[in-house]
Amino acid sequence: MGSDETLLVNYCQMFPSKLAALGGAKIPNAWGLHNVHGNVSEWYDDSYGTKRNRSRVVRGGDWEIEARFCKSAFRNWGDPTVRHRRGGFRVALSLSGN
């Protein structure tokens, strides 16, 4: 895929979408993973800012954000006590059982 944003729509759900895509609805990346970028932002158990700040790191962009932010390097923040429809977490399973 490289850095060609025109191909990104094949791999992820992003702006101007109105909803998140179902898991596996887009084609997988080179490692067989679906929806790694875009679709929903992922919560991380990592503080964003000072220790007194309760905000947590959010990565990956989501269906309501522009293509340039649909990458794992995109780092944002969120209040973990507030629910929103664009966030989630990734569930991973090893097929080898390891």
C-alpha positions in Angstrom: 0.0 0.0 0.0 2.8 2.4 0.8 1.9 6.1 1.0 -0.7 6.2 -1.7 -3.8 7.5 0.1 -6.1 6.6 -2.9 -5.6 2.9 -2.0 -6.4 3.4 1.7 -10.2 3.2 1.0 -9.6 -0.5 0.1 -8.2 -1.2 3.6 -10.1 1.0 6.0 -13.2 3.0 6.7 -12.6 6.7 6.9 -14.1 10.2 6.3 -16.6 10.8 4.7 -18.1 7.5 6.0 -21.1 7.6 8.2 -20.5 4.4 10.1 -17.8 2.0 11.1 -17.3 -1.0 8.8 -17.9 -4.6 10.0 -14.8 -6.5 11.0 -13.3 -8.1 7.9 -15.3 -6.0 5.4 -12.2 -4.4 3.9 -9.2 -6.3 2.4 -6.5 -7.4 4.9 -3.0 -5.8 5.0 0.2 -7.8 4.1 0.1 -9.6 7.5 -3.6 -10.7 7.1 -4.9 -8.1 9.6 -8.2 -6.3 8.8 -9.1 -2.7 9.8 -5.7 -1.8 11.3 -6.1 1.8 10.3 -9.3 3.8 10.3 -12.6 2.2 11.3 -12.4 2.9 15.1 -9.7 4.6 17.1 -8.0 2.3 19.6 -7.7 3.0 23.4 -4.3 2.4 24.9 -3.5 2.0 28.6 -1.1 4.9 28.4 -1.4 8.3 30.0 -1.5 11.3 27.7 0.1 14.3 29.4 0.9 14.7 33.1 0.2 12.1 35.8 -2.6 14.2 37.2 -4.3 14.3 33.8 -6.6 11.2 33.4 -6.6 11.3 29.6 -5.5 8.2 27.8 -3.8 7.7 24.4 -6.0 6.9 21.4 -4.4 5.7 18.1 -5.2 4.7 14.5 -7.8 7.2 13.3 -11.4 6.3 12.8 -14.2 6.3 10.2 -15.0 10.0 10.9 -11.4 11.3 10.3 -9.4 12.2 7.2 -7.1 9.7 5.4 -3.9 11.5 6.6 -4.8 10.5 10.2 -5.6 6.9 9.5 -2.3 5.5 10.6 -0.9 3.9 13.8 1.5 6.8 14.3 -1.5 9.2 14.8 -1.7 9.9 18.5 -4.6 11.6 20.1 -6.2 11.6 23.5 -9.5 10.8 25.1 -11.2 10.8 28.5 -11.8 7.2 29.5 -14.9 8.1 31.4 -16.6 9.4 28.3 -18.2 7.1 25.8 -18.2 7.8 22.1 -19.1 5.9 19.0 -15.7 6.2 17.2 -13.6 4.3 19.8 -12.9 0.7 20.5 -10.1 -1.8 21.2 -8.4 -4.5 19.1 -9.0 -8.1 19.9 -6.2 -10.3 18.5 -6.0 -14.1 18.3 -3.0 -16.2 17.4 -4.0 -19.0 15.1 -1.1 -21.1 16.3 -2.4 -21.0 19.9 0.8 -19.3 21.1 
